[in-house]
Amino acid sequence: MDSFIGSVIFEFWGALLVYIFQLAFRPLIGKKPRAFKEIYNGGKKEKNAGIFLNGSIHIIVGILSVVFTLLLLNK
């Protein structure tokens, strides 16, 4: 159960970071920013494999951000 809760937290944190970065950089390339719900849930027409990949990427981004933050704080 702990691993499930941890993965949900990392997935949310990763999606939040992706949302913040796309808010900053999408207007620079002339595109409208996407809503957080669209980023967290993936595309509107994604299939099971796309939903799994989207969640996995958010978990990886969340873990990497926590690891890099801890490494920077320990220096």
N, CA and C atoms as a LAMMPS dump frame, in Angstrom:
ITEM: TIMESTEP
0
ITEM: NUMBER OF ATOMS
225
ITEM: BOX BOUNDS ff ff ff
-5.0000000000000000e+02 5.0000000000000000e+02
-5.0000000000000000e+02 5.0000000000000000e+02
-5.0000000000000000e+02 5.0000000000000000e+02
ITEM: ATOMS id mol type element x y z
1 1 1 N 0.815 -1.191 0
2 1 2 C 0 0 0
3 1 3 C 0.864 1.262 0
4 2 1 N 2.017 1.207 0.69
5 2 2 C 2.895 2.377 0.722
6 2 3 C 3.431 2.713 -0.659
7 3 1 N 3.749 1.692 -1.453
8 3 2 C 4.282 1.962 -2.789
9 3 3 C 3.217 2.582 -3.687
10 4 1 N 1.963 2.187 -3.499
11 4 2 C 0.879 2.778 -4.284
12 4 3 C 0.718 4.25 -3.944
13 5 1 N 0.713 4.57 -2.658
14 5 2 C 0.568 5.964 -2.221
15 5 3 C 1.764 6.786 -2.695
16 6 1 N 2.967 6.213 -2.594
17 6 2 C 4.158 6.91 -3.064
18 6 3 C 4.112 7.181 -4.557
19 7 1 N 3.652 6.212 -5.336
20 7 2 C 3.596 6.415 -6.783
21 7 3 C 2.56 7.469 -7.15
22 8 1 N 1.453 7.511 -6.42
23 8 2 C 0.446 8.545 -6.684
24 8 3 C 1.007 9.932 -6.355
25 9 1 N 1.73 10.024 -5.242
26 9 2 C 2.331 11.309 -4.867
27 9 3 C 3.374 11.736 -5.898
28 10 1 N 4.242 10.797 -6.314
29 10 2 C 5.254 11.137 -7.316
30 10 3 C 4.615 11.475 -8.652
31 11 1 N 3.532 10.777 -9.006
32 11 2 C 2.864 11.079 -10.268
33 11 3 C 2.254 12.478 -10.23
34 12 1 N 1.612 12.833 -9.125
35 12 2 C 1.032 14.169 -9
36 12 3 C 2.127 15.235 -9.033
37 13 1 N 3.213 15.023 -8.296
38 13 2 C 4.316 15.977 -8.257
39 13 3 C 4.936 16.142 -9.653
40 14 1 N 5.132 15.024 -10.355
41 14 2 C 5.69 15.096 -11.707
42 14 3 C 4.772 15.825 -12.665
43 15 1 N 3.461 15.564 -12.568
44 15 2 C 2.507 16.261 -13.434
45 15 3 C 2.476 17.743 -13.117
46 16 1 N 2.599 18.084 -11.839
47 16 2 C 2.628 19.492 -11.445
48 16 3 C 3.866 20.192 -12.011
49 17 1 N 5.014 19.529 -11.976
50 17 2 C 6.232 20.117 -12.552
51 17 3 C 6.108 20.281 -14.061
52 18 1 N 5.554 19.288 -14.742
53 18 2 C 5.348 19.395 -16.185
54 18 3 C 4.415 20.558 -16.488
55 19 1 N 3.374 20.716 -15.683
56 19 2 C 2.424 21.82 -15.867
57 19 3 C 3.108 23.175 -15.692
58 20 1 N 3.918 23.302 -14.661
59 20 2 C 4.617 24.571 -14.412
60 20 3 C 5.582 24.899 -15.554
61 21 1 N 6.331 23.899 -16.014
62 21 2 C 7.27 24.148 -17.113
63 21 3 C 6.551 24.492 -18.401
64 22 1 N 5.431 23.817 -18.672
65 22 2 C 4.743 24.138 -19.914
66 22 3 C 4.043 25.482 -19.82
67 23 1 N 3.657 25.915 -18.617
68 23 2 C 3.118 27.274 -18.458
69 23 3 C 4.172 28.322 -18.795
70 24 1 N 5.415 28.021 -18.462
71 24 2 C 6.493 28.976 -18.711
72 24 3 C 6.955 28.957 -20.164
73 25 1 N 7.022 27.784 -20.782
74 25 2 C 7.68 27.682 -22.081
75 25 3 C 6.747 27.586 -23.286
76 26 1 N 5.521 27.123 -23.127
77 26 2 C 4.623 27.021 -24.288
78 26 3 C 4.295 28.377 -24.908
79 27 1 N 4.075 29.422 -24.104
80 27 2 C 3.823 30.727 -24.741
81 27 3 C 5.019 31.245 -25.535
82 28 1 N 6.226 30.842 -25.164
83 28 2 C 7.408 31.286 -25.902
84 28 3 C 7.451 30.74 -27.311
85 29 1 N 6.854 29.56 -27.525
86 29 2 C 6.83 28.99 -28.876
87 29 3 C 5.501 29.24 -29.575
88 30 1 N 4.65 30.07 -28.955
89 30 2 C 3.407 30.48 -29.598
90 30 3 C 2.254 29.52 -29.443
91 31 1 N 2.286 28.663 -28.445
92 31 2 C 1.183 27.731 -28.219
93 31 3 C 0.466 28.078 -26.924
94 32 1 N -0.809 27.728 -26.868
95 32 2 C -1.606 27.984 -25.674
96 32 3 C -1.311 26.905 -24.625
97 33 1 N -1.108 27.291 -23.358
98 33 2 C -0.854 26.294 -22.316
99 33 3 C -2.046 25.355 -22.116
100 34 1 N -1.742 24.11 -21.791
101 34 2 C -2.788 23.122 -21.539
102 34 3 C -3.207 23.18 -20.072
103 35 1 N -4.4 22.711 -19.791
104 35 2 C -4.907 22.678 -18.418
105 35 3 C -4.211 21.558 -17.643
106 36 1 N -4.144 21.721 -16.315
107 36 2 C -3.495 20.709 -15.476
108 36 3 C -4.197 19.362 -15.6
109 37 1 N -5.523 19.384 -15.665
110 37 2 C -6.276 18.13 -15.765
111 37 3 C -5.919 17.378 -17.047
112 38 1 N -5.722 18.094 -18.127
113 38 2 C -5.343 17.464 -19.395
114 38 3 C -3.946 16.854 -19.312
115 39 1 N -3.035 17.524 -18.624
116 39 2 C -1.689 17.001 -18.471
117 39 3 C -1.696 15.779 -17.563
118 40 1 N -2.433 15.867 -16.448
119 40 2 C -2.451 14.769 -15.479
120 40 3 C -3.128 13.525 -16.059
121 41 1 N -4.232 13.715 -16.775
122 41 2 C -4.972 12.578 -17.322
123 41 3 C -4.458 12.14 -18.685
124 42 1 N -3.603 12.896 -19.294
125 42 2 C -3.114 12.568 -20.628
126 42 3 C -4.027 13.179 -21.677
127 43 1 N -3.8 12.78 -22.903
128 43 2 C -4.611 13.301 -23.995
129 43 3 C -6.041 12.813 -23.927
130 44 1 N -6.901 13.46 -24.684
131 44 2 C -8.322 13.126 -24.644
132 44 3 C -8.619 11.785 -25.304
133 45 1 N -7.826 11.391 -26.29
134 45 2 C -8.111 10.179 -27.049
135 45 3 C -7.032 9.117 -26.873
136 46 1 N -6.358 9.115 -25.733
137 46 2 C -5.287 8.137 -25.524
138 46 3 C -5.852 6.767 -25.195
139 47 1 N -5.119 5.762 -25.611
140 47 2 C -5.489 4.385 -25.296
141 47 3 C -4.759 3.958 -24.04
142 48 1 N -4.935 2.717 -23.619
143 48 2 C -4.353 2.235 -22.36
144 48 3 C -2.841 2.39 -22.315
145 49 1 N -2.157 2.095 -23.413
146 49 2 C -0.698 2.203 -23.432
147 49 3 C -0.26 3.654 -23.265
148 50 1 N -0.971 4.574 -23.877
149 50 2 C -0.632 5.985 -23.749
150 50 3 C -0.871 6.509 -22.355
151 51 1 N -1.937 6.043 -21.722
152 51 2 C -2.234 6.464 -20.347
153 51 3 C -1.157 5.939 -19.41
154 52 1 N -0.736 4.676 -19.592
155 52 2 C 0.314 4.091 -18.767
156 52 3 C 1.628 4.834 -18.957
157 53 1 N 1.975 5.15 -20.194
158 53 2 C 3.217 5.87 -20.487
159 53 3 C 3.182 7.269 -19.892
160 54 1 N 2.048 7.942 -19.992
161 54 2 C 1.913 9.285 -19.436
162 54 3 C 2.112 9.268 -17.922
163 55 1 N 1.484 8.326 -17.234
164 55 2 C 1.649 8.21 -15.787
165 55 3 C 3.066 7.856 -15.397
166 56 1 N 3.689 6.969 -16.173
167 56 2 C 5.066 6.564 -15.889
168 56 3 C 6.029 7.737 -16.032
169 57 1 N 5.82 8.55 -17.034
170 57 2 C 6.685 9.716 -17.23
171 57 3 C 6.538 10.689 -16.064
172 58 1 N 5.316 10.877 -15.579
173 58 2 C 5.108 11.769 -14.437
174 58 3 C 5.784 11.227 -13.186
175 59 1 N 5.73 9.916 -12.98
176 59 2 C 6.39 9.311 -11.822
177 59 3 C 7.903 9.497 -11.922
178 60 1 N 8.464 9.278 -13.103
179 60 2 C 9.91 9.426 -13.297
180 60 3 C 10.339 10.873 -13.069
181 61 1 N 9.58 11.828 -13.605
182 61 2 C 9.901 13.244 -13.399
183 61 3 C 9.819 13.595 -11.915
184 62 1 N 8.807 13.071 -11.22
185 62 2 C 8.669 13.337 -9.789
186 62 3 C 9.822 12.784 -8.988
187 63 1 N 10.232 11.553 -9.277
188 63 2 C 11.356 10.939 -8.556
189 63 3 C 12.651 11.695 -8.839
190 64 1 N 12.895 12.016 -10.107
191 64 2 C 14.125 12.731 -10.455
192 64 3 C 14.184 14.108 -9.794
193 65 1 N 13.058 14.798 -9.732
194 65 2 C 13.073 16.115 -9.102
195 65 3 C 13.371 16.016 -7.614
196 66 1 N 12.828 15.011 -6.945
197 66 2 C 13.101 14.829 -5.517
198 66 3 C 14.565 14.454 -5.301
199 67 1 N 15.103 13.566 -6.128
200 67 2 C 16.507 13.149 -5.997
201 67 3 C 17.436 14.334 -6.22
202 68 1 N 17.206 15.116 -7.278
203 68 2 C 18.069 16.257 -7.546
204 68 3 C 17.953 17.319 -6.455
205 69 1 N 16.758 17.512 -5.919
206 69 2 C 16.59 18.464 -4.824
207 69 3 C 17.367 18.016 -3.592
208 70 1 N 17.298 16.74 -3.257
209 70 2 C 18.036 16.217 -2.111
210 70 3 C 19.548 16.318 -2.325
211 71 1 N 19.994 16.073 -3.566
212 71 2 C 21.417 16.192 -3.856
213 71 3 C 21.893 17.64 -3.713
214 72 1 N 21.076 18.582 -4.159
215 72 2 C 21.452 19.993 -4.043
216 72 3 C 21.448 20.459 -2.587
217 73 1 N 20.534 19.927 -1.792
218 73 2 C 20.468 20.329 -0.386
219 73 3 C 21.607 19.746 0.441
220 74 1 N 22.172 18.627 0.004
221 74 2 C 23.255 17.991 0.756
222 74 3 C 24.619 18.598 0.464
223 75 1 N 24.732 19.463 -0.519
224 75 2 C 26.026 20.045 -0.862
225 75 3 C 26.399 21.155 0.06
